[in-house]
Structures are given as C-alpha cells and as structure tokens.
C-alpha cells in the first residue's frame, strides 16, 4: 500500500493551524483550586467523593460564559449533556462566593428525590453535591457594563428527576 506523504503533511498543518487555539478558562490556577476547595467543602458535608478539575469542562464553560457575556450577561443554560450552574454578579466575585451562593439553596433540599416542581429552588446546590459527579470546569467572562458571568460545567451531570442527590 502506497502512503501519500503530502496528504499527511496537509492533515498535520490543517489540524495545527486551522483548528485554532483551544479555549481556556479565564480563571487563574489559584481560582481553580478555590473552586475545587469550595465544592469539596459542601460535598464533604454530605459524605460524597471529592470533585476534580477538568480542563475540557472548563473550556466548555468558558465558551458558554463568553457567549452569555456577548448577549448582555443573560443567564441562560446551554443545554449540553453535562450539568451546569450559572452565576451573575455586578462586582468581581471570588470562587468561594460563587459556589457558596449556589450552595445556599441547601435550605430548600431535604434529601429526597429530585422533583420537577422543586428543582428550581435547590438545583444549583444539588448539582454541587451530586453523588456521581466527579469533574467540574468553570469559566468567567466580563460583560460590556462591567458585570461578570460565571459558568461551571459538571460531569457526569446531576439533577435527575426521581433520584437523590446523595
């Protein structure tokens, strides 16, 4: 079988140069660590395994945060196959503030099965502590008016109706 060397050279350059630079999270290494620490604090309270950082999920989250920022910081879910929490602020927030805000919904969750009529009250919290979620990646984008929007993407997703968070 004769191999076309030119084809492989073309393919290499197409992947490297046309593919473009992958999207990276806007968060610093320290902010990423703070996100993980904040998540794992809440997760340890309900005795579920620690969550880990994922650069792939962070790229997905950053892409969506960038899109939302261009649309005026509207809070709208991407409807990806992964779980997702969104946070909006009119000031510079810390990772701990973001995660703690989602976790503040804990007061509405009584540990039962997820119900469609209640998930809007506690769904951010239950995604933070979802028992089978093992990875998270987050991004932050600035809007034109100085506001910011945060997106965290989770895998595997949580908040399945009829299941318990932990």
Secondary structure in CASP SS format (residue, H / E / C, confidence):
PFRMAT SS
TARGET T0000
AUTHOR 0000-0000-0000
METHOD secondary structure of the structure
MODEL  1
X C 1.00
X C 1.00
X C 1.00
X C 1.00
X H 1.00
X H 1.00
X H 1.00
X H 1.00
X H 1.00
X H 1.00
X H 1.00
X H 1.00
X H 1.00
X H 1.00
X H 1.00
X H 1.00
X H 1.00
X H 1.00
X C 1.00
X C 1.00
X C 1.00
X C 1.00
X C 1.00
X C 1.00
X C 1.00
X C 1.00
X C 1.00
X C 1.00
X H 1.00
X H 1.00
X H 1.00
X H 1.00
X H 1.00
X H 1.00
X H 1.00
X H 1.00
X H 1.00
X H 1.00
X H 1.00
X H 1.00
X H 1.00
X H 1.00
X H 1.00
X H 1.00
X H 1.00
X C 1.00
X C 1.00
X C 1.00
X C 1.00
X C 1.00
X C 1.00
X E 1.00
X E 1.00
X C 1.00
X H 1.00
X H 1.00
X H 1.00
X H 1.00
X H 1.00
X H 1.00
X H 1.00
X H 1.00
X H 1.00
X H 1.00
X H 1.00
X H 1.00
X H 1.00
X H 1.00
X H 1.00
X H 1.00
X C 1.00
X C 1.00
X C 1.00
X C 1.00
X C 1.00
X C 1.00
X C 1.00
X C 1.00
X C 1.00
X C 1.00
X C 1.00
X C 1.00
X E 1.00
X E 1.00
X E 1.00
X E 1.00
X E 1.00
X E 1.00
X E 1.00
X C 1.00
X C 1.00
X C 1.00
X C 1.00
X C 1.00
X H 1.00
X H 1.00
X H 1.00
X H 1.00
X H 1.00
X H 1.00
X H 1.00
X H 1.00
X H 1.00
X H 1.00
X H 1.00
X H 1.00
X H 1.00
X H 1.00
X C 1.00
X C 1.00
X C 1.00
X C 1.00
X E 1.00
X C 1.00
X C 1.00
X C 1.00
X C 1.00
X C 1.00
X H 1.00
X H 1.00
X H 1.00
X H 1.00
X H 1.00
X H 1.00
X H 1.00
X H 1.00
X H 1.00
X H 1.00
X H 1.00
X C 1.00
X C 1.00
X C 1.00
X C 1.00
X C 1.00
X E 1.00
X E 1.00
X E 1.00
X E 1.00
X E 1.00
X E 1.00
X E 1.00
X E 1.00
X C 1.00
X C 1.00
X C 1.00
X C 1.00
X C 1.00
X E 1.00
X E 1.00
X E 1.00
X E 1.00
X E 1.00
X E 1.00
X E 1.00
X E 1.00
X C 1.00
X C 1.00
X C 1.00
X C 1.00
X C 1.00
X C 1.00
X C 1.00
X C 1.00
X E 1.00
X C 1.00
X C 1.00
END
